[in-house]
Amino acid sequence: MKVRIASHLLERYFAPGISDFTTADIPDMSDHDAQSLTWVANHFLNSILRAAYHLPMGAHVQHYLRRSEAAFAEHALAREATLSFLETGRQSPTSYSKALLHWEYFLGQSWHAHVLLRQVLRLLSGDPSLNVFERDNGSVEQRLNLLYNAMKHTESRVDAGQLPENATSPVWLSNRGLECTDGHMTFNETADILRFLGKWADVLVDAKEVANKVKELNEGSTSA
């Protein structure tokens, strides 16, 4: 006979909202961009055979592509682990922890990619004040930073009592997406983050074409 763990015990000793977490409509981004597995390798070959960025631009671009590749990979693993937890009865703290860990990696890789892109765009535009987001503007980027920091600073949040009452985790999963005490991100927005990262990865992967691709992006945003 299979023993079921009471919902209030899972809530108290593992993750808030776990008893209400019953479904996850997470976009499958594995086929979104054919280069999402090879940006780093393609950039390496382009640098040798076509054109290379000067430093420090080259270093920022290389690490941006690496972080973007990792964000796509971790999103796929997080999706798989999350759906597996739901499909196997929502009773395994181990399965839930695995899913949350991959979401944590996704948030970290995505946020660091945004920071690297800021450096790249500052160099491209010549504007050293360009930023990823304005403080408290409610954008996806601002909430990405919020969730990333909630996971990064788990210890200080626990010590400061910045968790839901009788809870042990600063970030948890819900039917709408990723949650923390002061913000959330929907699963659709996690896919939007990848679309954004992929768009710029495709622009930056080839130094010889970057000027033309940036121009196309600017013209597209103007016409839109």
N, C-alpha and C positions, 0 to 999 in steps of 0.2 A: 504494500500500500504506500502510495506517495504522500509524504507529509507536506502540507502547505504551511508556509510561514505567514503568520497574521500580518495584515497590512500595516497596523500601527507599529509593529516591531521593525518592519522594513523602513518605515518613515522615521522612526526614532533613531535607529542605529545605523542607517545606511544613507538614504537620500530623501530629502523632502519631495513630496508630490509623486513618489514612486507608485503609490497605489492608484493614482489617477492617470498614470501614463499608460495609455492603452493603444495608441496608434501613432505612426510617424510617416508622413507623406514627404519623403526625402527625395528630391530630384536625383536621378542617376546621371552623373556628369562624366562617366567614363568615356563616352563617345563624343563629348562636346568639342574637343580639339585634338586632331590627330597628332599634333606635336607635343602634347602635354607630358609624354613620356620621354621626349628626346630634345627638349629645348637646350639643355646643357651641352649635349653632344653636338647638336647642330651649330650652336654658337661657337664651340671649339673649332669645328671644321670651317665655318665661315671666317673665323679670325685668321686661320692659316691660309685659306685658299682665296678669299675675297677681300676682306678689309677688317681691320681691328680698331677698337676704340683706344684712345689714349687713356692713361691712368690719370685720376682715379676712376674715371667713368667706366673703364673696362672691368674693374673690380666690382663696382656697384652693380653693373649689369649681370655679371657672372653670378653673383650671389642672389640677385633678384630672380634670375631664372631657376636657380637651385631651389630657392624657397617656394617659388610658384609650382614647380614640379612636385615638391613635397606636399604642398597644400592640396593639390589634386589627389595625390596618393592617399593622404590621410583622410580626406573626405570620403573616398571610396571605402576605406577600411572602417571608418566611423559609421557609415551607412550600413554596411554589411553587419557589423557587430550590433548596432541598434535594432535592426530588423530581426536578427537572430534572438536577441533578448526577448523581444515581444512575441516572437513565434514559439518560443519554448516555455511560455507560461508566466513570464515576468516574476520569477521567484528566485533567480540566481544573482546574488550580489557580485559574484565573480564575472558573470556576463555583462552586468550593468557597468561594473568598474572598467572592463575592457572597452566598452563603447565610449564611456566618458573619457577614458585616457586618449583614445584616438581623436575625439572632439577637442580635447585639450591640445594635442599636437597640431590639429588643423588650425585652431585659433592662433597658436604661437607662430606657425609658419606663415599664415596669412598676414598677421600683424607685422612681422619682420619684413615680409615682402613689401608691404605698404610703406614702411619706413625707408627701405632701400629705393623704392620707386620715387619717393620724395626727393632723395638725394640726386637721382638721375634727372628728374624733371627740373630741379634747381639748376643743374649744370646745363641742360638743354636750353632752358629759358633765360638763363642769366639772372633769375630772380631768387636771391638767397632767402627771402621771407616766405616763399611758397610752402604751404603746409598740407597735411593729409586731411585735416578737418578742423573746424572751429569748435572750441570747447562747448560742450553741452548743446550742440546743435541738433541732436537726435538722429544724425545720419547713420547709415549702416557702419561706416568707418568708425564713428565715435563709439558705437555700441560694441563693435568688434574689439576696440581698445578696452572698453569697460569690462567685457567678459574675460579677455586675456589677462587683465590685471587682477580680476577676481580670482582666477586660477593661479596666477603667478604668486600672489601674495596670500595664499591660503592661511599660512601661519598667523600673519598679523590680523587677518579678518577674524579668525577664530578667537585670538586673544582680545580683540576689540569688541567681541560680541556682535559682529556684523553678519550674522547668519539668521535664518528663520528660527523661530522659537523651537527649542528641543530638536534642532537639526545639527548635522555634522559636516555638511558639504556646502561650500559657497556657490557652486554651480551645479545645476541639475537639469534633467531632461523632462520635457513636457510634451503634450500633444502638438503644441505650436512650434516648439524648437528648443533652444538653449536658454536657460533662465539663470539669473542671479538676483540678489535682493533689490538691486536698483536698476535693472535693465533686462532686456531679452533680445533674442535674434531668432527669427523664424527659419525653418529649414529651407524655405525658398530663398531667403536672404543669404544663407550660406552658399547657395548655388550662384547667386548674383555676385558674390565676392569672387568666386572662381571665374565667372565670365569676365569680370573686370581685370583680374590678374592675367588671364589668358589673352585678352585683347592687347595688353601692353607687352606681354612676353612675345607675341607674334611680331610686334613692332620692333622690339629691341634685339631680337635674335640675330639680325644681320646688320652689321654696322654700315655696310655699303648702301642699304636701302632705307636706313632709319629716317633720314631727312624726308624722303618722299612719303613714307608711311605716316609720319607725324603730320605732314601737310594734309594728307588724305583724311586723317582723323579730325583735324581742325576744320577742314572744309565740310566734313560730314556733320559735325556738331553745329556749325554755323547754319547750314541749310535746314537742319532739324529744328 
